[in-house]
Amino acid sequence: MRVNIAEFVGSIQDGGAETLVKDYALMLDKNKFNPVIIVLRRSPDTANDKILTEHGIKIVPICRSNFLPLKVIQKLNYWWYVPYRLKKILKNEKIEVLHIHLELLHYVQKISKSIKSIKLFYTCHSEAKVLLDGDRMYENKAAKYLIQHNQLQMIALHDNMRKEINQMFGINNTVVIRNGIDFNRFRNISESKKQIRKTLNIPENAFVMGHVGRFSGAKNHTFLVDVFSELCKQKDNAFLLLVGAGELKQQTEEKLNFLDLQGKYLILSHRFDIPQLMKAMDVFVFPSLFEGLGIVLIEAQASGLKCIVSDSVPEEAFKTELAVAVSLKKSPTEWCNVILDESIKGMANGNIEDYDMNKEIKRLESLYLGEWHG
């Protein structure tokens, strides 16, 4: 008998957490597990949603209808509607394991008494103080309740996060499941850089500064554009490649145009070909204000890219000397100088091979089956 697993996430966007959920659903041993993804709303235009659909993974939306009046009613009554629908879906799908992602614990708490037989897991995808404290104290309270009453198992992305979560909740059993990647996708690309750039209409001789990430405040695109503007002053052939979607995409493009950088940048969204896009880059710039880990930085290093990274990103993500930490207190000009100085190397922290998704998925399977041995 296969175990019915539900991965519960807000929606299947193309961010790091959603990509991890996609990889879990695709890579779990189908002889042992039957994965289903539960979302608040479908995002059918995203690359991750399309990939899951193509592979026959069932995605069940809590808010089902596009009929406007019903959508309004659902939104106004989210506090009761989501738990009501979630409880129904879990019963209909005969779910035995529920793995929760991002800010959804408070919905699960509301139905906690009726799901005592379901094993609960929660992965913290950002800094614990960001997702589970401060403005999101309701998530903190939900986590404490579920840990105490439903044996919620906490999962961290790296060891420092594990310690932080243990301290926050007064526990000692948080486990680490790394947000792994498939190294073959980033290391064995048949197309040349020249071919990829030609397909994207990027000048062959351009110096391409790249970034992959959601257009949100945490990713710090405003500062990223400032760095690129300085780079253009030092290199006539500078070109910016941004990959992602999100609420600040238009604002970012407006700033680029305000700085008269038209024709020197390309913004792409909902892409299946991140490894190829990284191969088109010369340097990867990642000035995030905070990250849970920053798996895209692992991908960039696996691609062989020099990475200029904010020192707000966890040290755990700096796996090779390709990743160089720079303070956000430094000016855009100083960041630009680091980009162009080929002599500057980073300090490797551990082994990048630890992020092999094929190994991490086996660890996750053992956790789901109650066979975890650390």
N, C-alpha and C positions, 0 to 999 in steps of 0.2 A: 504493500500500500504506500502510495506517495503522500508526503506531508503537504497539506495545503498552506501555502505561505502568502501573506499579504504584505506588500510594501506600501506604506501609507505616506503620501507626500502631497503638498499643496497642488502642484501641477507638474507636468513633464515639460519643463523648459529646457534650455541647453546649458544650464549652469553646472557647477561641479557636483552639487548634491544630487541633482536630477540625473546627471550622467552616471553617477555611482549607482543609483537605483536602477537605471537602465541596464548597466553591466551586471548587477546582481541577478536581475530577471533573466537575462540572456545566458549567463554562465553557470547558474546553479544546475547541478546534475538532475536532468529531467527524469531519470529513473528513480530518483529519491524525492524530488520536490515538484509540486505544481504551483508555480508562482502566478500571482495576480497583483496588479497595481491598482490601488485605490487613490483617487485624486479628488480634490474639491471641484475642480473644473478641468475639462479637456483643453489641451493646446495643440490641436491637430496640425498646425503649420510648422511646429518645431521639428528639428532633425531627430531628436531623441524619440518623440512621439511616433514619427514616421517609421523609424527603425524598429521599434517595438511592434507596431502594427504589422509590418512586413514579416516579422518573425512569429507572428501568431500569438503574441503575449496579450492577454486580456487586460484592458484598462477600463476600470469601472468608475465613472464620475458620480460624485455625491449629488451635485447639482446637475440635473439631467437635461432640462429643457432650455431651448433658446427663445422660448416665448417670453416676451418682455415683461408682462405683468407678473408671471410666475417668478422670473429672475429677481424682480424687485421684492416680491414677498419673501423669497428665499434669503435675500441679503438682509432684509430687516429682521428676519428671525433666525439668523445664523446660529445664535447661541443654543437654540433647541433643535433646529432643523438638521444641522450636521451630525450631532450625536444620534438623533433618531434614524437618519439614513445610514450612518455608519454601522449601527447595531444591526440593522436589517441586512445590509450587505454581508457583514461578517457571518450572519446566520445562513443566508442563502448560499454563500460560497463555501460554507463548512470550514471556515478558517481555523487553523490550529496554532499558527504562529503569526503574530502581528508585529511588524518592524516599522517603527514610527520615525519620521525624519522631519527636521526643521520645527516649526512652531505649532505643533498640533496636539501636544500632550493634554491640553486643557479640554479638548473635545473627548479624548479617550477617558479622562477622569470621570466625565459625566455618566458614562455607561460602565464604569469599572465593576460594579457589583454583578452585572449580568454577563461578564466575560471572564469570570474567575478561571475557567478551564483553558483559556487561551494564553500561551506564552507571550510575554511582551518584551520587546527590545526597543531601545532608543539610541540612535546615533547622533552625537553632537557634531554638527558640521561647521561650526564657527567657534570662536572663543566662548567658553562656558559663561563668562560674565556678560557676554552680548546676548546669547540665546536664552539663558536661564536665570537672569538676574536683572536688576535695574528696571527699565521700562517693561520688561517681560516677567515681572515677579509672579504673574499668574501662571507662567510655565514652570517656574521654580516650585510653586506650591503644588502644582499638578504632579510634577516629578516626585516630590517628597511623598505625596499621597500614594502614588502608584508603586513606588519602591516599597513602602510599608505594607500596603494592602494587596498588591498584585504581583509582588516580586519582580517588578520591572528591572530588566538587566540593562545597565548603562554601557554604552560603547564609545570609546574615544578614538581619535584618529592618530594619536601619537602619545608617548609616555608622559610628557609634561601636561597634556590635557587630561590624561588619566588621573594624575595626582591632583589636578585642580578640581575635577569632578568629585573624587573621593573626599576631598576636604570640604567641598561645598555642601555635600549631603551626608557627611559623617558615615561613609561606607568604606569598604576596602576591596570591593569585588569588581570595580569597573575594568573592562577588558579593552584591549587595543586591537582593532581591525583596521589596517591601513587602507587608505583610499588608493588602491593600486591601479596600474595601467597595463595595457598589453604592449610590451616593448617592441614586438615585431612590427606593429603598425607605424611606429615612429623611426625605426631603424632600417627597414627594408622597403624603401620607396623606389619604384622603378623609374618614375619621371625625374628628369634633371631639374635643377633650379631654373635654368633657362626656359625649359618647356612649361613649367608651372607659371612662371611670370608672364610668358607669352599668352597663356590661356586667360590670365587675369588682367591683361593689358597694363602690366607694370613694366616700366622701362628696364631693359636688360641690364644696364649699367647702374641702376639705382642703388643707393644705400638704404635698405629697407629696415625701418624701426617698426617692430610689431608688438601687438598686445592681443590677448584672447581673454575675454571676460565680460560679464554682464555690465551693461551701462547703468550702474547704480553708484550711490555715494561712496560706498566702501571701496570701490575700485579706483577712485581718485582720477577720473578722466580729465578733469580740469587741469590738474597739475601735469598730467601726461601730455596734454596739448601744449602747455607752456614749455616743457622739455623739448618737444618736437620743434616748436617755433625757434628755440635757441639752436637746435641742430641744423635747421635750414640756414641759419646765418653762417654756420661754419662749413657746411657741405651743400653745394649747389644741387647735388643729385639726391638729396634726402627725400625719402618717401615714407609715408605712414600707412600701415596696414592694420586696421582695427577689426576684430572679429567678435561679434556678440550682438545681443538685443537687450532692450530694457528701457526704462522710463526716461533715462537721460541721454538717449541716443540723439534725438533731435537737438538738444541743447549743446551737445558736444560738436555736432556738425555745424551748428550756427557759430560756435566760437572759432572753429577752423576757418570758416568763410570770413568772419570778421577780421581775422588776422591775415587775410589775403593769401590763404594756403590752398585755394581751389586748384585742382589738377595735381596736387601733391599728396593726396590721400585717397584711400579706398576703404569703405566700411561694408562689411559683409555680415549677414545674419543667417542663423539656422543652417549651418554648414555641416555636412557629413565628413568633410575632408580636412580636418584640423591638422593631421600630420603633414599633408602636402602644403597647406598654408604656412606652417612653421618652416618648412624647407625653403619657402620663398623669402623668408626673413634673413636679415644679417645680424640683428640683435633683438632680444626680447626685453621689453621694459615693463616692470610690474610694481607700480608705486602704491599698492593697496594701503589703506588706513588700518585695516586689520584683516586677518584670515584665520580660519580654523586650521588649515594646513596650507592650501594653495596648490592643489594637485596639478593645475596647469603649469606651474613652475617645474614640477617633476617631469612633465611631458616635454617642456622646452629643453631641459637639460638632456633628456633622452634623445632629443633631436640634434644635439650637438651645438645648441645656440648659446652664445654668451648672453647672460641674463643680468640685468641691472635691476635690483630688487630693493624695496623699502625694508628697513630694519624692523618694521612692524610685523613682517611675515615671520612665522615661527622658524627658529633655527633648524628644526627637524626637516624643513623642506630644502635646505641648502645641502644637497647630496654630493655635489662635485665642485671643483674649483671654477667651473663656468658661472656659478651664481655668486654675484658680488653684492653685498649689502651696502646700502647708502641711506643715510638719515634723511627723513623728510624735512628736517630743519635746514638741509642744504638747499641752495638755490637751484632753479632749473639749469643755469649755466654750469654749476658744479656737477650736476647729474650728467649733463651733456659731455663734460670733460672726461668723466669716467667711461661713458659710452665709447668715446673715441680713443681712449688710452688702452692699447692692446696689451700693455705690460701688466695691467692690474688683474690679479687673480683672486678668487674667493677661497674661503676655508671650507673644505669638505667636511660634512658632519654625518658620518656613517656611510652606508653603502646604498647606492641607488637601486641595486638589484633587490633590496628588501621590499620594493614597491611593485613586485611582479604580481599582477592581479590573479594569475593562475594559482599562486600560492595562497593569497589572501582569501580567495573564494572557498578554498578547502577549509580554512580556519573558520569562516563564517558557517559553512555547512555543519561542522562539528558543534558549533555553538547552538545552532537551530535544533540539532538532534540531541542535545544534552550530553555530548561526548567531549566537551571542552576540557583540555588538560593544560591550557596556558601556552 
